[in-house]
Amino acid sequence: MITVEMHEAQIRFAELVKDASRGDEVVICEDGKPVARLSSAVVPRGRRNLEPDPALRPILAPSYDPAEPLAEDEWPRDCR
């Protein structure tokens, strides 16, 4: 927790917002008494599931060979 006086908070506002966005709680005081609290508005997310979705797996034609060279008529016109 970071505690700062009002005048210091005015000077260091951008830095304090960055601290709050990283998860620190910032308490702003006036004459030594807390008057405001600055905290992150973003809820931290947990670890994402990076497993591939089987429903999105590409389905290739049975006779398709990706290493087979293209026939002359399969090339785009500007590459001939």
C-alpha positions, 0 to 999 in steps of 0.5 A: 500500500502506498500512502501519499499526501494530497500535494504529492499525489497531485505532482505524482498522479500519473506515476500513482495511477501506473502503480494502482494499475499494477495492483498496488493500492494508493491512499491519498491523505490530507493532514495525515488522514486518509481521504481517498483510495486509488485502486485498479479498475481492471480485474486481474484475469487468471491463466488462460487455457491455451489448449487448442479447440478440437472443433477448430481443427482443419479438415483436409481432403483425403487426397490433399498433399501439402508438399505436392507442387502446384499445377500450372493452372493453379498459380495466380495469373500475376505469378506465371 
